Amino acid sequence: MALYKVSFLAKIIHFSGTLREALKAACDTKGCKVKIIRRPVRTRWNSTTMMIGDALDVRPALHAISNSPKYKLGRWALSDTEWQVLKDLYAVLEAGSLSPPLIHYLPKPPSSLSSVQHFTWKQWPGRWFTW
C-alpha cells in the first residue's frame, strides 16, 4: 500500500501546480532539498527506485502536505511503518541496480565464432527466410 500511496502522491503533485508550489514551500520550511517526485514509468526499469528515493528525500515536506487539511490528502499520508517499508524496499532495489550487467557472467564464445565472416551481395549464401 505504501508504494501505491507514494505513486499516487507523485502523480497528483506532478499534475497540480498548487501542490508543486506547496511541496517547494514545505521543502524550504522543513529544510530538505527541493525535489519533485519522479513518477514511475512502466518502460523504465529503475523509475520505481527513483520515485522511492525522491519521496524519501522529501519525506518531511511530503508528510506536512499530506497531513494538511488544506489539501485534503489525509488518506494518502504514510505512517511510520509505511515509510520504513519504503526505506527497506529502496535499499533492496538500489542494491540490485548497482550490480554488474549480466553480460559479464556469460561464457566466452567458442573460437570458431571469434572471426566475423563478411559477405558481398554475390557471395550471399541464399534467401533470407527458408520455408
C-alpha positions as CSV (number, residue, x, y, z in Angstrom):
1,M,0.0,0.0,0.0
2,A,2.9,2.3,0.7
3,L,4.2,2.1,-2.9
4,Y,0.7,2.8,-4.2
5,K,0.3,5.9,-1.9
6,V,3.7,7.3,-3.0
7,S,2.9,6.7,-6.6
8,F,-0.4,8.5,-6.3
9,L,1.2,11.4,-4.5
10,A,3.8,11.7,-7.2
11,K,1.2,11.7,-9.9
12,I,-1.1,14.2,-8.2
13,I,1.8,16.6,-7.3
14,H,3.1,16.4,-10.8
15,F,-0.2,17.4,-12.4
16,S,-1.2,20.1,-9.8
17,G,0.6,23.4,-9.8
18,T,-0.8,24.2,-6.4
19,L,0.6,21.1,-4.8
20,R,4.0,21.6,-6.6
21,E,4.3,25.0,-5.1
22,A,3.2,23.7,-1.7
23,L,5.8,21.0,-1.9
24,K,8.5,23.6,-2.7
25,A,7.4,25.8,0.2
26,A,7.2,22.8,2.6
27,C,10.8,21.8,1.5
28,D,12.0,25.3,2.3
29,T,10.2,25.2,5.6
30,K,11.4,21.7,6.6
31,G,15.0,22.3,5.4
32,C,15.1,19.5,2.8
33,K,16.3,19.7,-0.7
34,V,13.6,20.9,-3.2
35,K,12.8,18.0,-5.4
36,I,9.8,16.9,-7.5
37,I,9.0,13.2,-7.0
38,R,9.5,11.5,-10.3
39,R,6.7,9.2,-11.4
40,P,7.1,5.6,-12.2
41,V,7.1,4.6,-15.8
42,R,6.4,1.1,-17.0
43,T,9.0,1.1,-19.7
44,R,11.9,2.3,-17.4
45,W,13.3,-0.4,-15.2
46,N,14.5,1.9,-12.4
47,S,11.8,4.5,-12.3
48,T,10.2,3.0,-9.2
49,T,13.5,3.1,-7.4
50,M,14.0,6.8,-8.4
51,M,10.4,7.6,-7.2
52,I,11.0,6.0,-3.8
53,G,14.4,7.7,-3.4
54,D,12.8,11.1,-4.3
55,A,10.0,10.5,-1.8
56,L,12.5,9.6,1.0
57,D,14.5,12.8,0.2
58,V,11.4,15.0,0.7
59,R,9.8,12.9,3.4
60,P,9.3,15.8,5.9
61,A,7.7,18.1,3.3
62,L,5.5,15.3,1.9
63,H,4.4,14.4,5.4
64,A,3.5,18.0,6.0
65,I,1.5,18.4,2.8
66,S,-0.4,15.0,3.1
67,N,-1.4,15.8,6.7
68,S,-2.5,19.3,6.0
69,P,-6.3,19.7,6.0
70,K,-5.9,22.4,3.3
71,Y,-5.0,19.9,0.5
72,K,-7.3,17.0,1.7
73,L,-4.7,14.3,1.2
74,G,-5.1,12.7,4.6
75,R,-6.0,9.3,3.3
76,W,-2.7,9.3,1.3
77,A,-0.5,10.1,4.3
78,L,2.1,7.5,5.0
79,S,2.6,6.0,8.5
80,D,6.0,5.5,10.1
81,T,5.7,1.8,9.3
82,E,5.0,2.5,5.6
83,W,8.0,4.9,5.5
84,Q,10.1,2.1,6.9
85,V,8.8,-0.4,4.3
86,L,9.7,2.2,1.6
87,K,13.2,2.6,3.0
88,D,13.8,-1.1,3.1
89,L,12.4,-1.6,-0.4
90,Y,14.6,1.2,-1.7
91,A,17.7,-0.4,-0.2
92,V,16.9,-3.7,-1.9
93,L,16.1,-2.1,-5.3
94,E,19.1,0.2,-5.2
95,A,21.5,-2.7,-4.4
96,G,20.0,-4.5,-7.4
97,S,20.5,-1.6,-9.8
98,L,24.2,-1.4,-8.8
99,S,25.0,-5.0,-9.8
100,P,27.2,-5.6,-12.9
101,P,25.3,-6.4,-16.1
102,L,24.6,-10.0,-16.9
103,I,26.8,-9.9,-20.0
104,H,29.9,-10.2,-17.7
105,Y,28.7,-13.6,-16.5
106,L,28.2,-15.2,-19.9
107,P,30.9,-17.6,-21.1
108,K,33.3,-16.7,-23.9
109,P,32.1,-17.7,-27.4
110,P,33.8,-20.6,-29.0
111,S,36.9,-19.9,-31.0
112,S,35.1,-20.8,-34.2
113,L,32.9,-17.7,-33.8
114,S,35.7,-15.4,-33.0
115,S,36.3,-14.3,-36.6
116,V,33.5,-12.5,-38.4
117,Q,32.8,-13.5,-41.9
118,H,31.9,-10.8,-44.4
119,F,29.8,-11.5,-47.5
120,T,29.4,-9.4,-50.6
121,W,26.0,-9.4,-52.3
122,K,27.1,-12.0,-54.9
123,Q,28.5,-14.3,-52.2
124,W,25.4,-14.3,-50.0
125,P,24.5,-18.0,-49.3
126,G,20.8,-17.9,-50.0
127,R,17.4,-16.4,-49.3
128,W,16.7,-14.5,-46.1
129,F,13.9,-16.9,-45.0
130,T,13.6,-20.6,-45.7
131,W,10.1,-22.1,-45.6
